[in-house]
């Protein structure tokens, strides 16, 4: 029987990038290829190349046309500052590996799938070893998908308006360690990965709760310190008064040790007679 530790180690061999900004296109490609092959800079360069090709095609009809001027003045449709990249950029990146991106027609004779939803979020579903995995960058980690659920999942995505593409493996996919490991041993997943948004929300709540506790603890600490200072001040005052009293007792004579007025007059008279 496969242990939890073995499953965890096997799952950790799967390359998975977590969402950063709007770089889902980059995450989707790297999940598909199972390594960090593309950066945002690489995809931006491909987008600029496509923009230039489109500009040349538009210029063929005449650069004096209003349509051409509007095209030049408009922002790129292939990328933006948030990290979004168009389907043309994704397809161009795959051609580096001689891979074709084609529309999904319901056939199950595929080994890889890349998908995008109406909000332009790209994510990959890939078969690694003998099992399918959802490598969505919005998840905390890879999600194991059964063959039965895969068919239902794709059908559900289509009903919800997702545009689904498959990767036709005419080229050669890079060799990946996860494929080698999971080809020998199938894994089970007892706990599904969570959405990053849910995790971040929980962290925010925990942070707010901890801040509230910290503020309460600070108030209690300030109160304790205040009481301690007041107590110390009272104690120091008592000690000072006691020390002062002891000092007066050690330096002062008792009243009965001083001569009386009559004795002082007798002494003065004797001193006067002796002087005569």
The 8 nearest C-alpha neighbors of each residue, nearest first, counted from 0:
[[1, 2, 3, 5, 6, 186, 187, 184],
 [0, 2, 5, 3, 6, 186, 4, 187],
 [3, 1, 5, 4, 0, 6, 7, 187],
 [2, 4, 6, 5, 7, 1, 8, 187],
 [5, 3, 7, 2, 6, 8, 1, 9],
 [6, 4, 8, 2, 7, 3, 9, 1],
 [7, 5, 9, 3, 4, 8, 186, 10],
 [6, 8, 4, 10, 9, 5, 11, 3],
 [9, 7, 11, 5, 6, 10, 4, 12],
 [8, 10, 6, 11, 12, 7, 5, 180],
 [11, 9, 7, 12, 8, 13, 6, 141],
 [10, 12, 8, 13, 9, 7, 14, 177],
 [11, 13, 177, 10, 9, 14, 176, 8],
 [14, 12, 177, 11, 10, 15, 33, 141],
 [13, 15, 33, 34, 30, 12, 16, 11],
 [16, 14, 30, 13, 134, 140, 17, 141],
 [17, 15, 136, 26, 18, 14, 30, 29],
 [18, 16, 136, 137, 19, 15, 139, 138],
 [17, 19, 136, 137, 23, 20, 16, 22],
 [20, 18, 22, 21, 17, 23, 136, 16],
 [19, 21, 22, 18, 81, 82, 23, 83],
 [22, 20, 82, 81, 23, 83, 19, 18],
 [23, 21, 82, 25, 24, 20, 19, 83],
 [22, 24, 26, 121, 25, 21, 27, 120],
 [25, 23, 27, 121, 22, 26, 84, 28],
 [24, 26, 28, 22, 23, 27, 29, 37],
 [27, 25, 23, 29, 24, 28, 16, 30],
 [26, 28, 122, 24, 30, 123, 25, 29],
 [29, 27, 31, 25, 30, 26, 32, 24],
 [28, 30, 32, 26, 35, 31, 34, 33],
 [31, 29, 33, 27, 28, 32, 15, 26],
 [30, 32, 28, 29, 33, 123, 27, 125],
 [31, 33, 29, 30, 34, 28, 173, 172],
 [34, 32, 30, 14, 31, 29, 175, 13],
 [33, 35, 29, 36, 32, 14, 30, 175],
 [36, 34, 29, 37, 33, 38, 32, 30],
 [35, 37, 34, 29, 38, 32, 28, 33],
 [38, 36, 35, 41, 25, 29, 39, 42],
 [37, 39, 41, 40, 25, 42, 36, 35],
 [38, 40, 42, 41, 43, 25, 37, 82],
 [39, 41, 43, 38, 42, 44, 37, 45],
 [42, 40, 38, 44, 39, 43, 37, 45],
 [41, 43, 45, 39, 44, 40, 46, 38],
 [44, 42, 46, 40, 45, 41, 39, 47],
 [43, 45, 47, 41, 42, 46, 48, 40],
 [44, 46, 42, 48, 43, 47, 88, 49],
 [47, 45, 43, 49, 44, 48, 77, 88],
 [48, 46, 50, 44, 49, 45, 51, 43],
 [47, 49, 45, 51, 46, 50, 44, 52],
 [48, 50, 52, 46, 51, 47, 53, 45],
 [51, 49, 47, 53, 48, 52, 54, 46],
 [50, 52, 54, 48, 49, 53, 47, 55],
 [51, 53, 49, 55, 54, 50, 48, 56],
 [54, 52, 50, 56, 51, 55, 49, 57],
 [55, 53, 51, 57, 52, 56, 58, 50],
 [54, 56, 58, 52, 57, 53, 51, 59],
 [57, 55, 53, 59, 54, 58, 52, 60],
 [56, 58, 54, 55, 59, 60, 67, 53],
 [59, 57, 55, 62, 61, 60, 56, 54],
 [58, 60, 56, 61, 57, 55, 62, 54],
 [59, 61, 58, 57, 62, 56, 64, 67],
 [62, 60, 58, 63, 59, 64, 57, 67],
 [61, 63, 58, 64, 67, 60, 68, 59],
 [62, 64, 61, 65, 67, 68, 66, 58],
 [65, 63, 66, 67, 62, 61, 68, 60],
 [66, 64, 68, 67, 69, 63, 62, 70],
 [65, 67, 69, 64, 68, 70, 57, 63],
 [66, 68, 70, 64, 65, 69, 62, 57],
 [69, 67, 65, 71, 70, 66, 72, 64],
 [70, 68, 72, 66, 67, 71, 73, 65],
 [69, 71, 67, 73, 68, 72, 66, 54],
 [72, 70, 68, 69, 73, 67, 54, 74],
 [71, 73, 69, 70, 68, 74, 67, 75],
 [72, 74, 70, 71, 69, 75, 76, 68],
 [75, 73, 76, 72, 71, 79, 70, 78],
 [74, 76, 77, 78, 73, 79, 50, 46],
 [75, 77, 78, 74, 85, 79, 50, 84],
 [76, 78, 85, 75, 84, 46, 88, 87],
 [79, 77, 84, 83, 76, 75, 85, 46],
 [78, 80, 81, 83, 82, 75, 77, 84],
 [79, 81, 82, 78, 83, 21, 43, 84],
 [80, 82, 79, 21, 83, 20, 22, 78],
 [83, 81, 21, 22, 80, 79, 84, 78],
 [82, 84, 78, 21, 79, 81, 22, 85],
 [85, 83, 78, 77, 88, 24, 82, 86],
 [86, 84, 77, 87, 88, 78, 89, 83],
 [85, 87, 89, 88, 90, 84, 77, 91],
 [88, 86, 90, 85, 89, 91, 77, 49],
 [87, 89, 91, 85, 86, 90, 46, 84],
 [90, 88, 86, 92, 91, 87, 93, 85],
 [91, 89, 87, 93, 92, 88, 100, 86],
 [90, 92, 88, 94, 89, 93, 87, 95],
 [93, 91, 89, 90, 94, 95, 88, 42],
 [94, 92, 98, 90, 95, 91, 96, 89],
 [93, 95, 97, 98, 96, 91, 92, 99],
 [94, 96, 93, 97, 92, 91, 98, 90],
 [95, 97, 94, 98, 93, 170, 171, 172],
 [98, 96, 94, 170, 95, 93, 169, 99],
 [99, 97, 94, 93, 170, 96, 168, 169],
 [100, 98, 167, 166, 101, 94, 93, 97],
 [99, 101, 166, 90, 165, 164, 167, 98],
 [102, 100, 164, 165, 99, 166, 103, 167],
 [101, 103, 164, 165, 163, 104, 100, 162],
 [102, 104, 164, 165, 163, 105, 101, 106],
 [105, 103, 106, 102, 164, 163, 165, 107],
 [104, 106, 103, 107, 154, 153, 150, 108],
 [105, 107, 108, 104, 109, 103, 165, 150],
 [106, 108, 109, 105, 150, 110, 104, 103],
 [109, 107, 106, 110, 105, 111, 167, 165],
 [110, 108, 107, 111, 165, 106, 167, 112],
 [109, 111, 126, 125, 108, 112, 166, 168],
 [112, 110, 125, 166, 109, 126, 165, 124],
 [111, 113, 165, 124, 166, 125, 123, 164],
 [114, 112, 123, 164, 165, 122, 124, 163],
 [115, 113, 163, 122, 121, 164, 123, 162],
 [114, 116, 121, 120, 162, 119, 161, 163],
 [115, 117, 161, 119, 118, 120, 162, 114],
 [118, 116, 119, 161, 160, 115, 162, 120],
 [117, 119, 116, 120, 115, 121, 161, 160],
 [120, 118, 116, 117, 115, 121, 83, 85],
 [121, 119, 115, 116, 118, 23, 122, 117],
 [122, 120, 115, 23, 24, 114, 27, 119],
 [121, 123, 27, 135, 114, 113, 115, 134],
 [124, 122, 113, 27, 134, 112, 135, 31],
 [125, 123, 133, 112, 132, 134, 113, 111],
 [126, 124, 111, 132, 131, 112, 127, 123],
 [125, 127, 131, 130, 110, 111, 132, 128],
 [128, 126, 178, 130, 129, 131, 125, 181],
 [127, 129, 182, 181, 178, 130, 126, 179],
 [128, 130, 182, 127, 126, 181, 185, 131],
 [131, 129, 126, 127, 128, 132, 145, 185],
 [132, 130, 126, 144, 125, 127, 143, 145],
 [133, 131, 143, 142, 144, 125, 124, 134],
 [132, 134, 124, 142, 135, 141, 123, 143],
 [135, 133, 141, 123, 124, 132, 136, 15],
 [134, 136, 122, 137, 133, 138, 123, 141],
 [135, 137, 17, 18, 138, 16, 134, 26],
 [138, 136, 135, 18, 195, 194, 17, 139],
 [139, 137, 194, 136, 140, 195, 193, 135],
 [138, 140, 192, 193, 195, 194, 17, 137],
 [139, 141, 138, 192, 15, 142, 134, 17],
 [142, 140, 134, 133, 132, 143, 15, 192],
 [143, 141, 133, 132, 192, 191, 144, 140],
 [142, 144, 132, 131, 133, 141, 188, 145],
 [145, 143, 131, 132, 149, 148, 142, 146],
 [144, 146, 148, 147, 149, 131, 143, 130],
 [145, 147, 149, 148, 144, 150, 131, 130],
 [148, 146, 145, 149, 150, 151, 144, 152],
 [147, 149, 151, 145, 150, 146, 152, 144],
 [150, 148, 152, 146, 151, 147, 145, 144],
 [149, 151, 153, 152, 148, 147, 154, 146],
 [152, 150, 148, 154, 149, 153, 155, 147],
 [151, 153, 149, 155, 154, 150, 148, 156],
 [152, 154, 156, 150, 155, 151, 149, 157],
 [155, 153, 151, 157, 152, 156, 150, 158],
 [154, 156, 152, 158, 153, 157, 151, 159],
 [157, 155, 153, 159, 161, 158, 154, 152],
 [158, 156, 161, 154, 160, 159, 155, 153],
 [157, 159, 155, 160, 156, 154, 161, 153],
 [158, 160, 156, 157, 161, 155, 116, 154],
 [161, 159, 157, 158, 156, 162, 117, 116],
 [160, 162, 116, 157, 156, 159, 117, 163],
 [163, 161, 115, 116, 114, 160, 164, 157],
 [164, 162, 114, 103, 161, 115, 102, 113],
 [165, 163, 102, 103, 101, 113, 114, 112],
 [166, 164, 112, 101, 103, 113, 100, 102],
 [167, 165, 100, 99, 111, 112, 168, 101],
 [166, 168, 99, 169, 98, 165, 100, 101],
 [167, 169, 170, 98, 166, 171, 99, 172],
 [170, 168, 167, 98, 97, 171, 99, 166],
 [171, 169, 97, 98, 168, 96, 172, 167],
 [172, 170, 173, 96, 169, 168, 97, 98],
 [171, 173, 174, 170, 32, 96, 168, 98],
 [174, 172, 175, 32, 171, 33, 96, 34],
 [173, 175, 172, 176, 178, 179, 33, 32],
 [176, 174, 177, 178, 173, 33, 179, 34],
 [175, 177, 179, 178, 180, 12, 174, 13],
 [178, 176, 12, 180, 13, 179, 175, 181],
 [179, 177, 128, 127, 181, 176, 180, 175],
 [178, 180, 176, 182, 177, 181, 128, 175],
 [181, 179, 177, 182, 178, 183, 176, 184],
 [182, 180, 128, 184, 183, 178, 185, 179],
 [181, 183, 128, 179, 180, 129, 184, 178],
 [184, 182, 181, 180, 185, 179, 128, 129],
 [183, 185, 181, 182, 186, 180, 128, 9],
 [186, 184, 181, 183, 129, 187, 182, 130],
 [187, 185, 6, 184, 188, 181, 9, 10],
 [186, 188, 189, 6, 185, 143, 1, 3],
 [189, 187, 190, 143, 191, 186, 6, 142],
 [188, 190, 187, 191, 3, 143, 6, 192],
 [191, 189, 188, 192, 193, 142, 187, 143],
 [190, 192, 142, 193, 189, 188, 143, 141],
 [193, 191, 139, 140, 138, 142, 190, 194],
 [194, 192, 139, 138, 195, 191, 197, 198],
 [193, 195, 138, 196, 197, 137, 139, 198],
 [194, 196, 198, 197, 138, 137, 139, 199],
 [195, 197, 199, 194, 198, 200, 137, 193],
 [198, 196, 200, 194, 195, 199, 201, 193],
 [197, 199, 195, 201, 200, 196, 202, 194],
 [200, 198, 202, 196, 201, 197, 195, 203],
 [199, 201, 197, 203, 198, 202, 196, 204],
 [202, 200, 198, 204, 199, 203, 205, 197],
 [201, 203, 199, 205, 200, 204, 206, 198],
 [202, 204, 206, 200, 205, 201, 199, 207],
 [205, 203, 201, 207, 206, 202, 208, 200],
 [204, 206, 202, 208, 203, 207, 209, 201],
 [205, 207, 203, 209, 208, 204, 202, 210],
 [208, 206, 210, 204, 209, 205, 203, 211],
 [209, 207, 205, 211, 206, 210, 204, 212],
 [210, 208, 212, 206, 211, 207, 213, 205],
 [209, 211, 213, 207, 212, 208, 206, 214],
 [212, 210, 208, 214, 209, 213, 207, 215],
 [211, 213, 209, 215, 210, 214, 216, 208],
 [212, 214, 210, 216, 211, 215, 209, 217],
 [213, 215, 217, 211, 216, 212, 210, 218],
 [216, 214, 212, 218, 217, 213, 219, 211],
 [215, 217, 213, 219, 214, 218, 220, 212],
 [218, 216, 220, 214, 215, 219, 213, 221],
 [217, 219, 221, 215, 220, 216, 222, 214],
 [218, 220, 216, 222, 217, 221, 223, 215],
 [219, 221, 217, 223, 222, 218, 216, 224],
 [222, 220, 224, 218, 219, 223, 225, 217],
 [221, 223, 225, 219, 220, 224, 226, 218],
 [222, 224, 220, 226, 225, 221, 227, 219],
 [225, 223, 227, 221, 226, 222, 228, 220],
 [224, 226, 222, 228, 227, 223, 221, 229],
 [227, 225, 229, 223, 224, 228, 230, 222],
 [226, 228, 224, 230, 225, 229, 231, 223],
 [229, 227, 231, 225, 230, 226, 232, 224],
 [228, 230, 232, 226, 231, 227, 225, 233],
 [229, 231, 227, 233, 228, 232, 226, 234],
 [232, 230, 234, 228, 233, 229, 235, 227],
 [231, 233, 229, 235, 230, 234, 228, 236],
 [234, 232, 236, 230, 231, 235, 229, 237],
 [233, 235, 231, 237, 236, 232, 238, 230],
 [236, 234, 238, 232, 237, 233, 231, 239],
 [235, 237, 233, 239, 234, 238, 232, 240],
 [238, 236, 234, 240, 235, 239, 241, 233],
 [237, 239, 235, 241, 236, 240, 242, 234],
 [240, 238, 242, 236, 241, 237, 235, 243],
 [239, 241, 243, 237, 242, 238, 244, 236],
 [240, 242, 238, 244, 239, 243, 237, 245],
 [243, 241, 239, 245, 244, 240, 238, 246],
 [244, 242, 246, 240, 241, 245, 239, 247],
 [243, 245, 241, 247, 246, 242, 240, 248],
 [246, 244, 248, 242, 243, 247, 249, 241],
 [247, 245, 243, 249, 244, 248, 242, 250],
 [246, 248, 244, 250, 245, 249, 251, 243],
 [247, 249, 245, 246, 251, 250, 244, 252],
 [248, 250, 246, 247, 251, 245, 252, 244],
 [251, 249, 247, 248, 246, 252, 245, 253],
 [250, 252, 248, 247, 249, 253, 246, 254],
 [253, 251, 254, 256, 250, 257, 248, 249],
 [252, 254, 255, 256, 251, 257, 248, 250],
 [253, 255, 256, 257, 252, 258, 251, 259],
 [254, 256, 253, 257, 258, 252, 259, 251],
 [255, 257, 254, 253, 252, 258, 259, 251],
 [256, 258, 255, 254, 259, 253, 252, 260],
 [259, 257, 262, 263, 260, 256, 255, 261],
 [258, 260, 262, 261, 263, 257, 255, 264],
 [259, 261, 263, 262, 264, 258, 265, 257],
 [262, 260, 264, 263, 259, 265, 258, 266],
 [263, 261, 265, 259, 264, 260, 258, 266],
 [262, 264, 260, 266, 261, 265, 259, 267],
 [265, 263, 267, 261, 266, 262, 268, 260],
 [266, 264, 262, 268, 267, 263, 269, 261],
 [265, 267, 263, 269, 264, 268, 270, 262],
 [266, 268, 264, 270, 265, 269, 271, 263],
 [269, 267, 271, 265, 270, 266, 264, 272],
 [270, 268, 266, 272, 271, 267, 273, 265],
 [269, 271, 267, 273, 268, 272, 266, 274],
 [270, 272, 268, 274, 269, 273, 267, 275],
 [273, 271, 269, 275, 274, 270, 268, 267],
 [274, 272, 270, 275, 271, 269, 268, 267],
 [273, 275, 271, 272, 270, 269, 268, 267],
 [274, 272, 273, 271, 270, 269, 268, 267]]
